[in-house]
Amino acid sequence: MQDQAGVLGAEALSGKVDEVHLAVLNLAATYGVFHGMNDAIGQERMASGKPSHAIRVIQYDLIHVLVIRVCALCDEGARAKPDDASIAVLMKALDNQELKGRLTEKDRRWRRAMLSRPPSHADARSSIEILMERWEQLQAEDDSMRRVRHLRNKKLGHVTDGFEKENSAVLQELWTLIERMFDVAESIRLVFASDEYLYRDVVNGHKADGRALIEALRG
């Protein structure tokens, strides 16, 4: 719901921030499992047969999920709806000067109340500047984003197993987009929720899960 100034109400804004946080957590988990599996497989090929085939299918599906989540987090629908939540939606909301002022004042009051225990992160004004820079860096990867969207629209939906060699370069672009997205998402947590959250810690935790899966299959 929006107030008369057109700024998202506190409850609606908080809900969108939470939805984006959950989406990035899911992205980090999938990203971690995929790379954990790859790390465990390494240069050693799995024995042929059903387990090996199952791993190929699982990894291909994980790529599919990663692509869908990256696109969903970056995109703002052509016809915006009140319940839309994405990084793009939050950044558009942040264009409003009244919202920036509201976040800055909230942070200022919080810091006054925390004088006995100074916060470790920058103030809201600086955090907003860093967020804007990181968002611009992510948007600068527009060629990569177009190729990833093409992969989603034209490739992934039509096959269930295997990943052609000509698409391997797109994977590297996908990894770059995801890493930049983690930077943006961490800044979003600071600006909108005054919360320092490291999504790469989630990635590392799920890498261990992916490695354990491969080790269990080998055992």
C-alpha positions as CSV (number, residue, x, y, z in Angstrom):
1,M,0.0,0.0,0.0
2,Q,1.3,3.5,-0.8
3,D,0.8,6.7,1.1
4,Q,-0.3,10.0,-0.4
5,A,3.3,10.9,-1.4
6,G,3.6,7.7,-3.4
7,V,6.1,6.1,-1.1
8,L,5.6,2.5,-0.2
9,G,4.2,2.2,3.3
10,A,6.5,0.7,6.0
11,E,4.7,-2.6,6.1
12,A,4.6,-3.1,2.3
13,L,8.2,-2.1,2.0
14,S,9.3,-4.5,4.8
15,G,7.4,-7.3,3.2
16,K,9.1,-6.8,-0.2
17,V,12.5,-6.6,1.5
18,D,11.8,-9.9,3.3
19,E,10.7,-11.6,0.1
20,V,13.9,-10.5,-1.7
21,H,15.9,-11.7,1.3
22,L,14.3,-15.1,1.1
23,A,14.8,-15.3,-2.7
24,V,18.5,-14.5,-2.3
25,L,18.8,-17.1,0.4
26,N,17.3,-19.7,-1.9
27,L,19.6,-18.5,-4.7
28,A,22.7,-18.9,-2.4
29,A,21.6,-22.4,-1.3
30,T,21.2,-23.6,-4.9
31,Y,24.4,-21.9,-6.0
32,G,26.3,-23.6,-3.1
33,V,24.9,-27.1,-3.7
34,F,25.8,-26.9,-7.4
35,H,29.4,-25.8,-6.8
36,G,29.8,-28.2,-3.9
37,M,28.9,-31.0,-6.2
38,N,31.3,-29.8,-8.8
39,D,34.1,-29.4,-6.3
40,A,33.6,-33.0,-5.1
41,I,33.5,-34.4,-8.6
42,G,36.5,-32.5,-9.7
43,Q,38.5,-34.2,-12.4
44,E,37.4,-37.6,-11.3
45,R,34.5,-38.9,-13.3
46,M,31.6,-40.6,-11.6
47,A,31.2,-44.3,-12.5
48,S,28.8,-44.6,-15.4
49,G,25.3,-45.8,-14.7
50,K,22.2,-44.5,-13.1
51,P,23.9,-42.5,-10.3
52,S,26.0,-40.7,-12.8
53,H,23.0,-39.9,-15.0
54,A,21.0,-38.7,-12.0
55,I,23.8,-36.3,-11.1
56,R,23.8,-34.8,-14.6
57,V,20.0,-34.3,-14.5
58,I,20.2,-32.8,-11.0
59,Q,23.0,-30.3,-12.0
60,Y,21.2,-29.3,-15.1
61,D,18.0,-28.7,-13.2
62,L,20.0,-26.6,-10.6
63,I,21.3,-24.5,-13.5
64,H,17.7,-24.0,-14.6
65,V,16.7,-22.9,-11.1
66,L,19.6,-20.5,-10.8
67,V,18.8,-18.8,-14.1
68,I,15.1,-18.4,-13.2
69,R,16.0,-16.9,-9.8
70,V,18.5,-14.5,-11.2
71,C,16.1,-13.3,-13.8
72,A,13.2,-13.0,-11.3
73,L,15.4,-11.0,-8.9
74,C,16.6,-8.6,-11.6
75,D,13.4,-8.0,-13.5
76,E,10.6,-5.7,-12.9
77,G,7.4,-6.8,-14.7
78,A,6.2,-4.7,-17.6
79,R,3.0,-4.3,-15.7
80,A,3.9,-3.7,-12.1
81,K,1.6,-5.2,-9.5
82,P,1.3,-4.3,-5.9
83,D,2.6,-7.7,-4.7
84,D,5.7,-7.6,-7.0
85,A,9.0,-8.0,-5.1
86,S,12.4,-8.0,-6.7
87,I,15.7,-6.1,-6.4
88,A,14.6,-4.0,-9.3
89,V,11.3,-3.1,-7.5
90,L,13.2,-2.0,-4.3
91,M,15.7,0.0,-6.3
92,K,12.9,1.8,-8.1
93,A,11.3,2.6,-4.7
94,L,14.6,4.0,-3.6
95,D,14.5,6.6,-6.4
96,N,12.0,8.4,-4.2
97,Q,13.7,11.2,-2.2
98,E,11.1,10.9,0.6
99,L,11.9,7.3,1.1
100,K,15.6,8.0,1.2
101,G,14.9,10.7,3.8
102,R,12.8,8.3,5.8
103,L,15.5,5.6,5.9
104,T,18.2,8.1,6.7
105,E,16.2,9.5,9.7
106,K,15.3,6.1,10.9
107,D,19.0,5.2,10.9
108,R,19.9,8.5,12.6
109,R,17.5,7.8,15.5
110,W,18.8,4.2,15.8
111,R,22.4,5.4,16.0
112,R,21.5,7.9,18.7
113,A,20.0,5.1,20.8
114,M,23.1,2.9,20.3
115,L,25.7,5.4,21.5
116,S,27.0,3.0,24.1
117,R,27.5,0.3,21.4
118,P,28.5,2.0,18.1
119,P,27.4,0.1,15.0
120,S,30.1,-1.5,12.9
121,H,28.5,-0.6,9.5
122,A,28.3,2.7,7.7
123,D,25.4,5.1,8.2
124,A,22.3,5.0,5.9
125,R,23.5,7.8,3.6
126,S,26.8,6.0,2.9
127,S,25.1,2.6,2.6
128,I,22.6,4.0,0.1
129,E,25.5,5.3,-2.0
130,I,27.2,2.0,-1.9
131,L,24.0,0.2,-2.8
132,M,23.5,2.5,-5.8
133,E,27.0,1.8,-7.0
134,R,26.6,-1.9,-6.7
135,W,23.3,-1.8,-8.5
136,E,24.9,0.1,-11.3
137,Q,27.6,-2.5,-11.6
138,L,25.0,-5.2,-11.8
139,Q,23.1,-3.3,-14.4
140,A,26.3,-2.8,-16.4
141,E,26.3,-6.6,-17.0
142,D,23.4,-6.1,-19.4
143,D,24.9,-8.2,-22.2
144,S,25.3,-11.1,-19.8
145,M,21.8,-10.6,-18.5
146,R,20.4,-10.7,-22.1
147,R,22.2,-14.0,-22.7
148,V,21.0,-15.5,-19.5
149,R,17.4,-14.5,-20.3
150,H,17.9,-16.1,-23.7
151,L,19.1,-19.2,-22.1
152,R,16.0,-19.3,-19.9
153,N,13.6,-18.6,-22.7
154,K,15.0,-20.6,-25.6
155,K,17.1,-23.4,-24.2
156,L,16.4,-24.6,-20.7
157,G,12.7,-25.3,-21.1
158,H,13.2,-27.6,-24.0
159,V,15.6,-30.3,-22.7
160,T,15.9,-32.3,-19.5
161,D,19.5,-33.4,-19.5
162,G,22.9,-32.2,-20.8
163,F,24.4,-28.7,-21.3
164,E,25.9,-27.9,-24.7
165,K,29.6,-26.7,-24.8
166,E,28.6,-23.5,-26.6
167,N,26.6,-22.5,-23.5
168,S,29.5,-22.9,-21.1
169,A,30.5,-19.3,-21.5
170,V,27.0,-18.2,-20.4
171,L,27.6,-20.1,-17.2
172,Q,30.6,-17.9,-16.4
173,E,28.4,-14.9,-17.0
174,L,25.8,-16.4,-14.8
175,W,28.3,-16.8,-11.9
176,T,29.4,-13.2,-12.3
177,L,25.8,-12.0,-12.2
178,I,25.1,-14.0,-9.0
179,E,28.2,-12.7,-7.3
180,R,27.3,-9.1,-8.1
181,M,23.7,-9.9,-6.9
182,F,25.0,-11.0,-3.5
183,D,26.8,-7.7,-3.2
184,V,23.6,-5.8,-4.0
185,A,21.5,-7.9,-1.7
186,E,23.9,-7.4,1.2
187,S,23.6,-3.6,0.7
188,I,19.8,-3.9,0.5
189,R,19.8,-5.6,4.0
190,L,21.9,-2.7,5.4
191,V,19.8,0.1,3.8
192,F,16.3,-1.3,4.4
193,A,16.7,-3.6,7.5
194,S,19.9,-2.3,9.2
195,D,21.1,-5.9,9.1
196,E,24.5,-7.1,8.1
197,Y,24.0,-10.4,6.3
198,L,26.6,-12.3,4.4
199,Y,25.0,-14.5,1.7
200,R,28.3,-16.1,0.8
201,D,28.3,-17.8,4.2
202,V,25.1,-19.5,3.1
203,V,26.8,-20.5,-0.2
204,N,29.7,-22.0,1.7
205,G,27.4,-23.9,4.0
206,H,25.5,-25.5,1.1
207,K,28.7,-26.3,-0.7
208,A,29.4,-28.7,2.1
209,D,26.0,-30.2,1.5
210,G,26.8,-30.7,-2.2
211,R,30.1,-32.3,-1.5
212,A,28.5,-34.6,1.1
213,L,25.9,-35.7,-1.5
214,I,28.6,-36.8,-4.0
215,E,30.7,-38.5,-1.3
216,A,27.6,-40.4,-0.2
217,L,26.9,-41.5,-3.7
218,R,30.5,-42.7,-4.1
219,G,30.3,-44.5,-0.8
